[in-house]
Amino acid sequence: MKISARELGKIQVLDCDGPMRTGDSGPSLREMVHELLEQGHRKFLLNMAKVPWLDSGGIGEVVASGVSVRKAEGELKLLLSSRARDIFTTAQLAQVLDIHDSEESAVASFVI
């Protein structure tokens, strides 16, 4: 999976592309979030619209990133593909994560 970061005002958008699974090479989502938190960023939109599938390790990366952001008194919003949304709903995580249908609605939901 590839992850690229871009700024949208005060929001760090992390665009994910490809399957998110255990053992993927390259920087992990958790590492990227940790680095951005160290730089002082506190608002994150995880754009997973191009993630067709994720395994338990991928779910763990998202949850761990969310925990890190919350501990730093930040906000993490998710934009999911329909398949990823199904996985998060089945895992009963849709109730505890802030999931949105569009980038616009996610951005509008941040407290700025």
C-alpha distances in whole Angstrom, upper triangle without the diagonal:
4,7,10,13,17,20,22,25,25,22,18,16,12,10,7,6,5,6,6,8,10,10,7,8,8,9,9,10,13,14,13,15,18,18,19,21,23,24,25,23,23,22,18,17,13,13,11,13,10,8,10,10,10,12,15,13,10,14,15,12,13,17,17,16,19,21,21,21,24,26,26,27,25,23,20,19,17,16,15,14,17,16,14,18,19,17,18,22,22,21,24,22,22,25,24,21,22,20,21,21,21,20,24,25,22,23,27,27,26,29,30
4,7,10,13,17,19,22,22,19,16,13,10,8,6,5,7,9,9,12,14,13,9,9,8,9,9,10,13,13,12,14,17,16,17,20,21,21,23,21,22,20,17,16,13,12,11,13,10,10,13,13,13,16,18,15,13,16,17,14,14,18,18,16,19,22,21,21,24,26,25,27,24,22,19,19,16,16,15,15,19,18,16,19,21,20,20,24,25,24,26,23,23,27,25,22,22,21,21,21,20,19,22,24,21,22,26,26,25,28,28
4,7,10,13,16,19,19,16,12,10,6,6,5,7,9,11,10,13,15,15,11,11,9,8,8,7,11,11,9,11,14,13,13,16,18,18,19,17,18,17,13,12,10,9,10,12,11,11,14,15,14,17,18,16,13,15,16,13,13,16,16,14,16,19,18,17,21,22,22,23,20,19,16,16,14,14,14,15,19,18,16,19,21,20,20,23,25,23,25,22,22,25,23,20,20,19,19,20,18,16,20,21,18,19,23,23,22,24,25
4,7,10,13,16,16,14,10,8,6,5,7,9,12,14,14,17,19,18,15,14,11,10,11,10,13,13,9,11,14,13,12,16,17,16,18,15,17,16,13,12,10,10,11,13,12,13,17,18,18,20,22,19,16,18,19,16,15,19,18,15,18,21,19,18,21,23,22,23,20,19,16,16,15,15,16,17,21,21,19,21,24,23,22,25,27,26,27,24,24,27,25,21,21,20,19,20,18,15,19,20,18,17,21,22,20,23,23
4,7,10,13,13,10,7,6,5,6,9,12,15,17,16,19,21,21,18,17,14,12,12,11,13,12,9,10,13,11,10,13,15,13,15,12,14,12,10,10,10,10,12,14,14,15,19,20,20,22,23,21,18,19,20,16,15,18,18,15,16,19,17,16,19,21,19,20,17,16,14,14,14,14,16,18,22,22,20,21,25,24,23,26,28,27,28,24,24,26,24,20,19,19,19,20,17,14,17,19,16,15,19,19,18,20,19
4,7,10,10,8,6,5,7,8,11,14,18,20,19,22,24,24,21,21,18,16,16,14,16,16,12,12,15,14,11,14,16,14,15,12,14,12,10,10,11,11,14,15,16,17,21,23,22,25,26,24,21,22,23,19,18,21,21,17,18,21,19,17,20,22,20,21,17,16,15,15,15,15,17,19,23,24,22,23,26,26,24,27,30,29,29,26,25,27,25,21,20,19,18,19,16,13,15,17,15,13,17,18,16,19,18
4,6,7,6,5,6,9,11,14,17,21,23,22,25,27,27,25,24,21,18,19,16,18,17,14,13,16,14,11,14,16,13,13,10,12,10,9,10,12,12,16,17,18,20,24,25,25,28,28,26,23,24,24,21,19,22,22,18,18,21,19,17,20,21,19,19,16,15,14,14,15,16,19,21,25,26,23,24,28,27,26,28,31,30,30,26,25,27,25,21,19,19,18,19,17,13,14,16,14,12,15,16,14,16,14
4,6,5,6,7,10,12,16,18,22,24,24,27,29,30,27,27,24,21,21,18,20,20,17,16,19,18,14,16,18,16,15,12,13,10,10,10,12,12,16,17,19,21,24,26,26,29,29,28,25,25,26,23,20,23,23,19,19,22,21,18,20,22,20,19,16,14,14,13,15,15,18,20,24,26,23,23,27,27,25,28,31,30,30,26,24,26,24,21,18,18,16,17,14,11,11,13,12,9,12,13,12,14,12
4,5,8,10,13,15,19,22,26,28,27,30,32,32,30,30,26,24,24,21,22,22,18,17,19,18,15,16,18,15,14,11,12,10,11,12,15,16,19,20,22,24,28,29,29,32,32,30,27,27,28,25,22,24,24,21,20,23,21,18,20,22,19,18,15,14,15,15,17,17,21,24,27,29,26,26,30,30,28,30,33,32,31,28,26,27,25,22,19,20,18,20,17,13,13,15,13,10,12,14,11,12,10
4,7,10,13,16,19,22,26,27,26,29,30,31,29,29,26,23,22,19,20,20,16,15,17,16,12,13,15,12,11,8,8,7,9,11,14,16,19,21,23,24,28,29,28,30,30,29,26,25,26,23,20,22,22,18,17,20,18,15,17,19,16,15,12,11,13,14,16,17,21,24,27,29,26,26,29,29,27,29,32,31,30,26,25,26,23,20,18,19,18,20,18,14,14,15,13,10,12,13,10,10,8
4,6,10,12,16,19,22,24,22,25,27,28,26,26,23,20,19,16,17,17,14,12,15,15,11,12,15,13,11,8,8,5,6,7,10,12,16,17,19,20,24,25,24,27,27,25,22,22,22,20,17,19,19,15,15,17,16,13,15,17,15,14,11,9,10,10,12,14,17,20,23,25,22,22,26,25,23,25,28,27,26,23,22,23,20,17,15,16,15,17,15,11,12,13,10,8,11,11,9,10,9
4,6,10,13,16,19,21,19,22,24,25,22,22,19,16,16,13,14,14,11,9,12,12,8,10,13,11,11,7,8,6,5,6,8,10,14,16,17,18,22,23,22,24,24,23,20,20,20,17,15,17,17,13,14,16,15,12,15,17,15,15,11,10,10,10,12,13,16,19,22,24,21,21,25,24,22,25,27,26,26,22,21,23,21,17,15,16,16,18,15,12,14,15,12,10,14,14,12,14,13
4,6,10,13,16,18,17,20,22,23,20,21,18,16,15,12,14,15,11,10,14,14,11,13,16,15,15,11,11,9,6,5,6,7,10,12,14,15,18,20,19,22,23,21,18,18,19,16,14,17,17,13,14,17,16,14,16,19,17,17,14,12,10,10,10,10,13,16,19,20,18,18,22,22,20,22,25,24,24,21,20,22,20,16,14,14,14,15,13,9,12,13,10,10,13,14,12,15,15
4,6,10,13,15,13,17,19,19,17,17,14,12,11,9,11,12,9,9,13,12,11,13,16,15,16,12,13,11,7,6,5,6,8,11,12,12,16,17,16,19,20,18,15,15,16,13,12,15,15,12,13,16,15,13,17,19,18,18,15,13,11,10,10,10,12,14,18,19,16,17,20,20,18,21,24,22,23,20,19,22,20,16,15,14,14,16,14,11,15,16,13,13,16,17,15,18,18
4,7,10,12,12,16,18,19,16,16,14,13,13,10,14,14,11,12,16,16,14,17,19,19,19,16,17,14,11,8,6,5,7,8,8,9,13,15,15,18,20,18,14,16,17,14,13,16,17,14,16,19,18,17,20,22,21,22,18,16,13,12,10,10,11,12,16,16,14,16,19,19,18,21,23,22,23,20,20,22,21,17,16,15,14,15,13,11,14,16,14,14,18,18,17,21,21
4,7,9,8,12,15,16,13,14,12,12,11,9,13,14,12,13,16,16,16,18,21,20,21,18,19,17,13,11,7,6,5,8,6,6,10,11,11,15,16,15,11,13,15,12,11,15,16,14,15,19,18,18,21,23,22,23,20,18,14,13,11,10,10,11,14,14,12,14,17,16,16,19,21,20,22,19,19,22,21,17,17,15,15,16,15,13,17,18,16,17,20,20,20,23,24
4,7,8,12,15,16,12,13,13,13,13,12,15,17,15,16,19,20,19,22,24,24,25,22,22,20,17,14,11,9,7,8,5,5,8,10,11,15,17,16,13,15,17,15,14,18,19,17,19,22,22,21,24,26,26,27,24,22,18,17,14,12,11,11,14,14,12,15,17,17,17,20,22,21,23,21,21,24,23,20,20,18,17,17,16,15,19,20,18,20,23,23,23,27,27
4,6,9,13,13,10,12,13,14,13,13,16,18,17,18,21,22,22,24,26,26,28,25,25,23,19,17,13,12,9,10,6,5,6,8,9,12,15,14,11,14,16,14,15,18,19,18,20,23,23,23,26,28,28,29,26,24,20,19,16,14,12,11,14,12,11,15,16,15,17,20,20,20,23,21,21,24,24,21,21,19,19,19,18,18,22,23,21,23,26,26,26,29,30
4,6,10,11,9,12,13,14,13,13,16,17,17,18,21,22,22,24,27,27,29,26,26,24,20,18,14,13,10,11,8,5,6,5,6,8,12,11,9,11,14,13,13,16,18,17,19,22,22,23,25,27,28,29,26,24,20,19,16,15,12,11,13,11,10,14,15,13,14,18,18,17,20,19,19,23,22,20,21,18,19,19,20,20,24,24,22,24,27,27,27,30,31
4,7,9,7,10,12,12,10,10,12,14,14,15,18,19,20,21,24,25,26,23,23,22,18,16,13,12,9,12,10,7,8,6,5,7,9,8,5,8,10,9,10,13,14,14,16,18,19,20,22,24,24,26,23,21,18,17,14,14,12,12,14,12,10,13,15,12,13,17,17,16,18,16,18,21,20,17,19,17,19,19,20,20,24,24,21,23,26,25,25,28,30
4,6,6,10,12,13,10,11,13,15,16,17,19,21,22,23,25,27,28,26,25,24,21,20,16,16,13,15,14,10,11,8,5,5,7,6,5,8,10,9,11,14,14,15,17,19,20,21,23,25,26,27,25,24,20,20,17,18,15,15,17,14,12,16,16,13,14,18,17,16,19,17,19,22,21,19,21,20,22,23,24,23,27,27,24,26,30,28,28,31,33
4,6,9,12,12,10,12,13,14,16,17,18,20,22,23,25,26,28,26,26,25,22,22,18,19,16,19,17,14,15,12,9,7,7,5,6,9,9,9,12,14,14,15,18,19,19,21,23,24,25,27,26,25,21,22,20,21,19,19,21,18,15,19,19,16,16,20,19,17,20,19,21,24,22,21,23,22,25,26,27,26,30,30,27,29,32,30,30,33,34
4,6,9,11,10,12,13,14,16,18,19,20,22,23,25,26,28,27,27,27,24,23,20,20,18,21,19,16,17,14,12,11,11,8,9,13,12,11,15,17,16,17,20,21,21,23,25,26,27,29,27,27,24,24,22,23,21,21,23,21,18,22,22,19,20,24,23,21,24,22,24,27,26,24,26,25,27,28,29,28,32,32,29,31,34,33,32,35,36
4,7,9,8,11,13,13,14,16,18,19,20,22,23,25,27,25,26,25,22,21,18,18,16,18,16,13,15,13,11,11,13,10,9,13,13,11,14,17,16,16,19,21,21,22,25,26,26,28,26,25,22,23,20,21,19,19,22,19,17,21,22,19,20,23,23,21,24,22,24,27,26,23,25,24,26,26,26,26,29,30,27,28,32,31,30,33,34
4,7,8,11,13,12,13,16,17,17,19,22,22,24,26,25,26,25,22,22,19,19,18,20,18,16,18,16,15,15,16,13,13,16,16,14,16,19,18,18,21,23,21,23,26,27,27,29,27,26,24,24,22,23,22,22,25,22,20,24,25,22,23,27,27,25,28,25,27,30,28,26,27,26,28,28,28,27,30,31,28,29,33,32,31,34,34
4,6,9,12,10,10,14,15,14,16,19,19,20,23,22,23,23,20,20,17,18,17,20,17,16,18,18,16,17,18,14,14,17,16,13,16,19,17,16,20,21,20,21,24,25,24,27,25,24,22,23,21,22,21,22,25,23,21,24,26,23,24,27,28,26,28,26,27,30,28,25,26,25,27,27,27,25,29,30,27,27,31,30,29,31,32
4,7,8,6,7,10,11,11,13,15,16,17,19,18,19,20,17,17,15,16,16,19,18,16,19,18,16,17,17,14,13,16,15,11,14,16,15,13,17,18,16,17,21,21,21,23,21,21,19,20,19,20,20,21,25,23,20,23,25,23,22,26,27,25,27,24,25,28,25,23,24,23,25,26,25,23,27,28,24,25,28,28,26,28,28
4,5,5,6,9,10,11,13,14,16,17,19,17,18,18,15,16,13,15,14,17,16,14,17,16,13,14,14,11,9,12,11,8,10,13,11,10,14,15,14,15,18,19,19,21,19,19,16,18,16,18,18,19,22,21,18,20,22,20,19,23,24,21,23,20,22,24,22,19,21,21,22,24,24,22,25,26,22,23,27,26,24,26,27
4,5,5,6,9,10,11,12,14,15,17,15,15,15,12,12,9,11,11,15,15,13,16,15,13,14,14,11,9,11,10,6,7,10,9,7,10,13,11,12,15,16,16,18,16,15,12,14,13,15,15,17,20,19,16,18,20,18,17,20,22,19,21,18,19,21,19,16,17,17,19,21,20,19,22,22,19,20,23,22,20,23,24
4,6,5,6,9,10,10,12,14,15,14,14,15,12,13,11,14,14,18,18,16,19,18,15,15,14,11,10,11,9,6,7,9,7,5,9,10,8,10,13,14,14,16,15,15,12,15,14,17,17,20,22,21,18,20,22,19,18,21,22,20,21,18,19,21,18,16,17,18,20,23,23,21,24,24,20,21,24,23,21,23,24
4,5,5,6,9,10,11,13,14,14,15,16,14,15,14,16,17,20,20,18,21,20,18,18,17,14,13,15,13,9,11,13,10,9,12,13,10,12,15,15,15,18,16,17,15,17,17,19,20,22,25,24,21,23,25,23,21,25,26,23,25,21,23,25,22,19,21,21,23,25,25,23,26,26,22,23,26,25,23,24,25
4,5,5,6,9,10,11,13,11,13,13,11,13,11,14,15,18,18,17,21,20,18,19,19,16,14,16,14,11,11,14,12,9,12,14,11,12,15,16,15,17,15,15,13,15,15,17,18,21,24,24,20,22,25,23,21,25,26,24,25,22,23,24,22,19,19,20,21,23,22,20,23,23,20,20,23,22,20,22,22
4,5,5,6,9,10,11,9,9,10,8,11,10,13,15,18,19,18,21,21,18,19,19,16,14,15,14,10,10,12,10,6,9,11,8,8,12,12,11,13,11,12,10,13,13,16,18,20,23,23,20,21,24,22,20,23,25,22,23,19,20,22,19,16,16,18,19,22,21,19,21,21,18,18,21,20,17,19,19
4,5,5,6,9,10,10,10,12,11,14,14,17,18,22,22,21,24,23,21,21,20,17,16,17,15,12,12,13,10,8,11,11,7,8,12,11,10,13,12,13,13,16,17,20,21,24,27,26,23,24,27,24,22,26,27,24,25,21,23,24,21,18,19,21,23,25,25,22,25,25,21,21,24,22,20,21,21
4,5,5,6,9,9,11,13,12,15,15,18,19,23,23,22,26,25,23,24,23,20,18,20,18,14,15,16,14,11,14,14,11,11,15,14,12,15,14,15,15,18,19,21,23,25,29,28,25,26,29,27,25,29,30,28,28,25,26,27,24,21,22,23,24,27,26,23,25,26,22,21,24,24,21,22,21
4,5,5,7,6,8,10,9,12,13,16,18,21,22,21,25,25,23,24,24,21,19,20,19,15,15,16,14,11,13,14,11,10,14,14,11,13,11,13,12,15,17,19,21,24,27,27,24,25,28,27,24,28,30,27,28,24,24,26,22,20,19,21,22,24,23,20,22,23,19,18,21,20,17,18,18
4,5,5,5,6,9,10,13,14,17,20,23,24,23,27,26,24,25,24,21,20,20,18,15,15,16,13,10,12,12,8,7,11,10,8,10,9,11,12,15,17,20,22,25,28,28,25,25,29,27,24,27,29,27,27,23,24,24,21,19,19,21,22,25,24,21,23,23,19,18,21,20,17,17,17
4,5,7,9,13,13,17,17,21,23,26,27,26,30,29,27,27,26,23,22,23,21,18,18,18,16,13,15,15,11,11,14,12,10,13,12,15,15,19,21,23,26,29,32,32,28,29,32,30,28,31,33,30,30,26,27,28,24,22,22,24,26,29,27,24,26,27,23,22,24,23,20,20,20
4,6,9,12,13,16,17,20,23,26,26,26,30,30,28,29,28,26,24,24,23,20,20,21,18,15,17,17,14,13,16,15,12,14,13,15,16,19,21,23,26,29,32,32,29,30,33,31,29,32,34,32,32,28,29,29,26,24,23,25,26,28,27,23,25,26,22,20,23,23,19,19,18
4,6,10,12,15,17,20,23,26,27,27,31,31,29,30,29,26,25,25,23,20,20,20,18,15,16,16,13,11,13,13,9,11,10,13,14,17,20,22,25,28,32,32,29,29,32,31,28,31,34,31,31,27,27,28,24,22,21,23,24,27,25,22,23,24,20,19,21,20,16,16,15
4,6,8,12,14,17,19,22,24,24,27,28,26,27,27,25,22,22,21,18,17,18,17,13,13,15,12,9,12,13,9,10,8,10,11,14,16,19,22,25,28,29,25,26,29,28,25,28,31,28,28,24,24,25,22,19,18,20,21,23,22,18,20,20,17,15,17,17,13,14,13
4,7,10,13,16,19,21,23,23,27,27,25,26,25,24,22,21,20,17,16,16,15,12,11,12,10,7,9,10,7,7,4,6,8,11,14,17,20,24,26,27,24,24,27,26,23,25,28,26,25,21,21,21,18,16,15,17,18,21,20,17,18,18,15,13,15,14,11,11,11
4,7,10,13,16,18,21,21,24,25,23,25,25,23,21,20,20,17,15,15,15,12,11,13,12,8,10,13,10,9,6,5,6,8,11,14,17,21,23,25,21,21,25,24,21,23,26,25,24,20,19,20,17,14,12,14,15,18,16,14,15,14,11,10,12,11,8,9,9
4,6,9,12,15,17,17,21,21,20,22,21,20,17,17,17,14,12,13,13,10,9,12,11,8,11,13,12,12,8,6,5,6,9,11,14,17,20,21,18,18,22,21,18,21,24,22,22,18,17,18,16,13,11,12,13,16,14,12,13,13,10,9,12,11,9,12,12
4,6,9,11,14,14,18,18,18,20,21,20,16,16,17,14,11,13,15,11,11,14,14,11,13,16,15,15,11,8,6,5,6,7,11,14,17,18,15,15,19,19,16,19,22,21,20,17,15,17,15,12,10,10,10,12,11,8,11,11,7,8,11,11,9,13,14
4,6,9,11,11,14,15,14,17,17,16,13,12,14,11,9,11,13,10,10,14,14,12,14,17,17,17,13,11,7,6,5,6,8,11,15,15,12,13,16,16,14,17,19,18,18,15,14,17,15,11,10,10,10,12,11,10,13,13,10,11,14,14,13,16,17
4,6,8,9,12,14,14,17,18,17,14,14,16,14,11,14,16,13,13,17,17,16,18,21,20,20,17,14,11,8,6,5,7,9,12,14,11,12,16,15,14,17,19,19,20,16,15,18,17,13,12,10,10,10,9,8,11,12,10,11,15,14,15,18,19
4,5,5,8,10,10,14,15,15,11,12,14,12,10,14,16,14,14,18,18,17,19,22,22,22,19,16,13,10,7,6,5,6,10,10,8,10,13,12,12,15,17,17,18,15,14,17,17,13,13,10,11,11,11,10,14,15,12,14,18,17,18,21,22
4,6,8,10,12,16,18,18,14,15,18,16,14,17,19,17,17,21,22,20,22,26,25,25,22,19,15,13,9,6,5,4,8,9,8,10,13,13,13,15,18,18,19,17,15,19,19,16,15,11,10,9,9,10,13,14,13,15,18,18,19,22,24
4,6,9,11,15,18,17,14,15,18,16,15,18,20,18,19,23,23,22,25,27,27,28,24,21,18,16,12,10,8,6,10,10,9,12,14,14,15,18,19,20,21,19,18,22,22,18,18,15,14,13,13,13,16,17,16,18,21,21,22,26,27
4,6,7,11,14,14,10,12,15,13,12,16,18,16,17,21,22,21,23,26,26,27,24,21,17,15,12,10,8,6,9,8,7,10,12,11,12,15,16,17,19,17,16,20,20,17,17,14,15,14,15,15,19,19,17,19,22,22,23,26,28
4,7,11,14,15,12,13,16,16,15,18,20,19,20,23,24,24,26,29,29,30,27,24,20,18,14,12,9,7,8,6,7,10,11,10,13,15,15,16,19,17,17,21,21,19,19,16,16,15,16,17,21,21,20,22,25,25,26,29,31
4,7,10,11,9,10,13,13,13,16,18,18,19,22,23,23,25,27,28,29,26,24,20,18,15,14,10,9,10,7,6,10,10,8,11,13,13,14,17,16,16,20,20,18,19,16,17,17,18,19,23,23,21,24,26,26,26,30,32
4,7,8,5,7,10,10,10,13,15,15,16,19,20,21,22,24,26,27,24,22,18,17,14,14,11,11,12,9,7,10,11,8,10,13,13,12,15,14,15,18,18,16,18,16,18,18,20,20,24,23,21,24,27,25,26,29,31
4,5,5,6,9,10,11,12,14,16,17,19,20,22,23,25,26,27,26,24,20,20,17,17,14,14,15,12,10,13,12,9,11,14,12,11,15,14,16,19,18,17,20,18,21,21,23,24,27,26,24,27,29,28,28,31,33
4,5,5,6,9,10,10,12,14,15,16,18,20,21,22,24,26,24,23,19,19,17,18,16,16,17,14,12,14,14,10,10,13,12,10,13,12,15,18,17,16,19,18,21,22,24,25,28,27,24,27,30,27,28,30,32
4,5,5,6,9,10,10,12,14,15,16,18,20,21,23,24,23,22,18,19,17,18,16,17,19,16,13,16,16,13,13,16,15,13,16,14,17,19,18,17,19,19,22,23,25,25,28,27,24,27,29,27,27,30,31
4,5,5,6,9,10,11,13,14,15,17,19,20,21,23,21,19,16,16,14,15,13,14,16,13,10,13,14,11,11,15,14,12,15,13,15,18,17,15,17,16,19,20,21,21,24,24,21,23,26,24,24,27,29
4,5,5,6,9,10,11,12,14,15,17,18,20,21,19,18,14,14,12,14,12,14,15,13,9,11,12,9,8,12,12,9,11,9,12,14,13,12,14,14,17,18,20,20,24,22,20,22,25,23,23,25,27
4,5,5,6,8,10,10,12,14,15,16,18,20,19,17,15,16,14,16,15,17,19,17,13,15,16,12,11,14,14,11,13,11,14,16,14,13,16,16,19,21,23,23,26,25,21,24,26,24,23,26,28
4,6,5,6,9,10,11,12,14,15,17,18,17,16,13,14,13,15,14,16,19,17,13,15,17,14,13,16,17,14,16,13,15,17,15,13,15,16,18,21,21,21,24,23,20,22,25,23,22,24,26
4,6,5,6,9,10,11,12,14,16,17,15,13,10,10,9,12,11,14,16,15,11,13,15,12,10,14,15,13,14,10,12,14,12,10,12,12,15,17,18,17,21,20,16,18,21,19,18,21,23
4,5,5,6,9,10,11,12,14,15,14,13,10,11,11,14,14,17,18,17,13,14,16,13,10,13,15,11,12,9,11,12,10,8,11,13,16,19,20,20,22,21,18,20,22,19,19,21,23
4,5,5,6,9,10,11,12,14,13,13,11,13,13,17,17,20,21,20,17,17,19,16,14,17,18,15,16,12,15,16,13,12,14,16,19,22,23,22,24,23,20,21,24,21,20,22,24
4,5,5,6,9,10,11,13,11,10,8,11,11,14,15,18,21,20,16,17,20,17,15,18,20,17,17,14,15,16,13,11,13,14,17,20,20,19,22,21,17,18,21,19,17,19,20
4,5,5,6,9,10,11,9,8,6,9,10,13,15,18,20,20,16,16,19,17,14,16,18,16,15,11,13,13,10,8,10,12,15,18,19,18,20,19,15,16,19,16,15,16,18
4,5,5,6,9,10,10,10,9,12,14,17,18,22,23,23,19,19,21,19,16,18,20,17,16,13,15,15,11,10,12,15,18,22,23,21,24,22,18,20,22,19,17,18,20
4,5,5,6,9,9,10,10,13,15,18,20,23,25,25,21,21,24,22,19,21,23,20,20,16,18,18,14,13,15,17,20,23,24,22,24,23,19,20,22,20,17,18,20
4,5,5,6,5,6,7,10,13,16,18,22,24,24,21,21,23,22,19,21,23,21,20,16,17,17,14,12,13,15,18,21,21,19,21,20,16,16,18,16,14,14,16
4,5,5,5,6,8,11,14,18,20,23,25,25,22,21,24,22,19,21,23,20,19,15,16,16,12,11,12,15,18,22,22,20,22,20,17,17,19,16,14,14,16
4,5,7,10,11,15,17,21,23,26,28,28,25,24,27,25,21,24,26,22,21,18,20,19,15,15,16,19,22,25,26,24,25,24,20,21,22,19,17,17,18
4,5,9,11,15,18,21,23,27,29,29,26,25,28,27,23,26,28,25,24,21,21,21,17,16,17,20,22,25,25,23,24,23,20,19,21,19,15,15,16
4,7,10,13,17,20,23,27,29,29,26,25,28,27,23,25,27,25,23,20,20,19,16,15,15,18,20,24,24,22,22,21,18,17,18,16,13,12,13
4,7,10,14,17,20,23,26,27,23,22,25,24,21,23,26,24,22,19,19,18,15,13,13,16,17,21,20,18,19,18,14,14,15,13,10,10,11
4,7,10,13,16,20,22,23,20,19,22,22,18,20,23,21,20,16,16,15,13,10,9,12,13,17,17,15,16,14,11,11,13,10,7,9,11
4,7,10,13,17,19,20,16,16,19,18,15,17,20,18,17,14,13,14,11,8,7,9,11,14,14,13,15,13,10,11,13,10,9,11,13
4,7,10,14,16,17,14,13,17,16,13,15,19,17,16,13,11,13,11,7,5,6,7,11,11,10,11,10,6,8,11,9,8,11,14
4,6,10,12,13,10,10,13,13,11,13,16,15,15,12,10,12,11,8,6,5,6,9,9,9,12,10,7,10,13,11,12,15,17
4,7,10,12,9,9,13,13,12,13,17,17,16,14,12,14,14,11,9,6,5,6,6,7,10,9,7,10,13,12,13,17,19
4,6,8,6,6,9,10,9,11,14,14,15,13,11,14,14,11,11,7,7,7,9,10,13,12,11,14,16,16,17,21,22
4,5,5,6,9,10,11,12,14,15,16,15,13,17,18,15,14,11,10,9,10,12,15,15,14,17,19,19,20,24,26
4,6,5,6,9,10,10,12,14,15,14,12,16,18,15,15,11,11,9,12,14,17,16,16,19,21,20,22,26,28
4,5,5,6,9,10,11,12,14,14,13,17,18,16,16,13,14,13,15,17,20,19,18,22,24,23,24,28,30
4,5,5,6,9,10,11,12,11,10,14,15,13,14,11,12,12,14,16,19,18,16,20,22,21,22,25,27
4,5,5,6,9,10,10,9,8,11,13,11,11,8,10,10,13,15,17,16,15,18,20,18,20,24,26
4,6,5,6,9,10,10,9,12,14,13,14,12,13,13,16,18,21,19,18,22,23,22,24,27,30
4,5,5,6,9,9,9,13,14,13,15,12,15,15,18,20,23,21,19,23,25,23,24,27,30
4,6,5,6,5,6,9,10,9,11,10,12,14,17,18,21,19,17,20,22,20,21,24,27
4,5,5,6,5,8,10,10,12,10,13,14,17,19,22,19,18,22,23,20,22,25,28
4,5,8,8,11,13,13,15,14,17,17,21,23,25,23,22,25,27,24,26,28,32
4,5,8,10,11,11,14,14,17,18,21,23,26,23,21,25,26,24,25,27,30
4,6,7,8,10,13,12,16,18,21,22,25,22,20,24,25,22,23,25,28
4,5,5,6,9,10,13,16,19,20,22,19,17,21,22,19,20,22,25
4,6,5,7,7,10,12,16,17,19,16,15,18,19,16,18,20,23
4,6,8,9,12,15,18,19,20,17,16,19,19,16,18,20,23
4,7,9,13,16,18,19,20,18,15,18,19,15,16,18,21
4,6,10,13,15,15,17,15,12,15,16,13,14,16,19
4,7,10,12,12,14,11,9,12,12,9,10,13,16
4,7,9,10,12,10,8,11,13,10,12,15,18
4,6,7,9,6,6,9,10,9,12,15,17
4,7,9,7,8,11,12,12,14,18,20
4,5,5,6,9,10,11,13,17,18
4,6,5,6,9,10,11,15,16
4,5,5,6,9,11,14,14
4,6,5,6,9,12,14
4,5,5,7,11,12
4,5,6,9,10
4,6,8,9
4,7,9
4,6
4
